């Protein structure tokens, strides 16, 4: 999963990035990302919030899940 975290700063849109290898000359700027583990998180949003916090130190406010359906047990009656 990838997270596009967008804000407006001084009337300009900005996107949060993380550095793949902060102390390396070959570092790459990336969107925050992480795996979805349905045994650990009930929803994609819960997983997203956990690894964004781990990678950036941010607690997300509003989060929107676009065009995905991944809640555990979603197909159950």
C-alpha positions as CSV (number, residue, x, y, z in Angstrom):
1,X,0.0,0.0,0.0
2,X,1.1,3.6,-0.7
3,X,-0.1,6.7,1.0
4,X,-0.2,10.1,-0.8
5,X,-0.3,12.6,2.1
6,X,-1.1,16.0,0.7
7,X,-1.3,19.4,2.4
8,X,-1.3,23.1,1.4
9,X,1.6,25.2,2.6
10,X,1.8,28.9,1.7
11,X,-1.0,28.3,-1.0
12,X,1.0,25.6,-2.6
13,X,0.3,21.8,-2.6
14,X,2.9,19.7,-1.0
15,X,3.3,15.9,-0.8
16,X,5.0,14.1,2.1
17,X,7.9,11.8,1.1
18,X,10.2,9.5,3.0
19,X,13.8,8.7,2.0
20,X,14.5,5.1,1.3
21,X,18.1,5.1,2.7
22,X,18.5,8.4,4.6
23,X,22.3,8.1,5.0
24,X,23.1,6.7,1.6
25,X,24.2,8.5,-1.6
26,X,21.7,6.3,-3.5
27,X,18.7,7.3,-1.4
28,X,15.4,7.6,-3.2
29,X,12.4,9.8,-2.3
30,X,9.2,7.7,-1.9
31,X,5.7,7.9,-0.8
32,X,5.1,6.3,2.6
33,X,4.3,2.7,2.0
34,X,3.8,-0.6,3.8
35,X,2.2,-4.0,3.7
36,X,-1.4,-4.8,4.7
37,X,-1.5,-7.5,7.3
38,X,-5.1,-8.6,7.9
39,X,-4.2,-10.5,11.0
40,X,-2.8,-7.3,12.6
41,X,-5.2,-4.7,11.2
42,X,-8.9,-5.0,10.6
43,X,-8.9,-2.4,7.8
44,X,-6.6,-1.0,5.2
45,X,-6.9,2.4,7.0
46,X,-5.8,0.9,10.3
47,X,-2.7,-0.6,8.6
48,X,-2.0,2.7,6.7
49,X,-2.2,4.7,9.9
50,X,0.2,2.3,11.7
51,X,3.0,2.4,9.1
52,X,2.7,6.1,8.3
53,X,3.2,6.7,12.0
54,X,6.2,4.4,12.1
55,X,7.8,6.0,9.0
56,X,7.0,9.6,9.6
57,X,6.0,10.2,13.2
58,X,2.7,11.7,12.0
59,X,-0.7,10.7,13.3
60,X,-3.0,11.2,10.3
61,X,-6.1,13.2,10.5
62,X,-8.6,12.7,7.7
63,X,-7.8,9.7,5.5
64,X,-9.8,8.5,2.5
65,X,-9.6,5.1,0.9
66,X,-10.1,5.5,-2.8
67,X,-11.5,2.7,-5.0
68,X,-10.3,-0.2,-2.8
69,X,-12.2,-2.9,-0.9
70,X,-10.1,-4.6,1.6
71,X,-11.8,-4.9,5.0
72,X,-11.3,-8.4,6.5
73,X,-14.5,-10.4,6.5
74,X,-16.2,-8.1,3.9
75,X,-17.6,-11.0,2.0
76,X,-19.1,-12.7,5.1
77,X,-22.9,-12.7,5.6
